[in-house]
Amino acid sequence: MTIDAPRAARGRPGDSAALAAAIGARFERLPLCRWQVMVRLIVGTATFFEAFDQLLIAYALPQLRTEWHLGTGHATALMTVGSIGLLVGALVSGRLADRVGRVKVIAGCIALASLCNLALTLCTSPEPFMAIRFVQGTAIGGEVPIAATFIAEITRAHQRGRFVLLFELVFPAGLTAGALVAYWLVPLLGWRWMFGLAALPALLCIAVVRCVPESPRWLADHGKHEKALATMASIEEKVERATGAPLPDLRPAPPAPPHGTGGLRELLSGRYGKRMLVIGLLWFTGYFANYGITSWLPTIYGARFHLDLSTALLYSTVTSCAGLLGCLIVALTVDRVGRRNTLIWCMAAAALCLLPLGLSAGSSAVGVLIWTSLAAVFLFGTNICLYLYTPELFPTRIRALGASVGGAMNRLGVILGPIVVGTIYADGALGTVFVTLAAVALVGSLTALAGAEETSGRTLEDVAP
């Protein structure tokens, strides 16, 4: 069994960059087995429930508007305050995860989000509800990009896209599950039971802390050399035990590049500054269009087309299920098609699906259902690809920070999309809503065409030294 430290790292114990490169080489020889699947399952279950939490407000809102006598302005505030929390959490979590570790941040965010769900069930007015949703948003916004970063760091380059995106499928699956549960539970028992159910994942904190190791790449990059080597050796031993065969021979580690300065200065300058600009625009446009549609669909079906609550929720659930299908298609094809082409063509196709709705001014509920569901296939596919693509673009020292800043742009889109749609829709201009969303999706496609780099099949250290 080959679990000793590579010579390059053993001969230069004070060189974090050399050790990080050596650990990257050791990950490249690990075959896929049940150990990686187990870690993906634990972290993925946590991400599933974070997604479940995120969109529950859209399905609770019709009842909350009636119970608390909310106008359009108050309803928009109730919907978007959690998204503001998502933005804050995304910004803070990256810096924190690059300093204290990926696993600690993931576990802390899970616990906080679950406690907030319990507190939401006790609310009797909009003000405390909004305050708690803001805090919960910081936890959800913090967990999701760091989980994606962690999974990328324990995965080899070969078929990394499929492995990571099959993990990331849990997020749209959580959105879909939230829609399905809300469709059944809200009319039957009310919105409080929905949030109470979402508090159960607090128990996952124990599994994350006990079963998920810290990223050896992060440990090496932060000078924790002995812990990095011990953790990597433990992972190799578990993989050998799971496969029942010796690991392949270790290839020489690539030369260690000069260690960068880290922090926002490095992230926003040079090659990484350009990448951050492109990925930020992609995150913003993808989620602006996505949440501009999904957050208002139940309300549009009810107020514009006079559908009853159950039917409005059912139609919205169909759109979420279509989005999940798009995510699965991208997960299975992204290594072959490439990240860049996936982003270009998915965003362009979403724009083409939304344009007919704009031109017909959303003339029927069935027409809205068909075209928004088709658009969701491509928008969900775009957004899940970004969770894979973003961590690949930055080195370990700023990977979580880059993912969290990208996530912050995602959250900015989540905030502004519903606000813009709500403002336009308040004037009754439903056609203009869909034309606007189509234009935003087209901007995303052109951004990917102009500036996205291909990362398929390349190691993390090769893409971002």
Helices and strands as residue ranges (DSSP letters): H 7-11, H 16-28, H 34-54, H 56-68, H 72-100, H 102-120, H 126-153, H 160-168, H 170-189, H 191-197, G 200-203, H 204-211, H 216-221, H 225-243, H 263-267, H 270-294, H 297-303, H 309-337, H 339-360, H 365-392, H 396-426, H 430-451, H 460-463
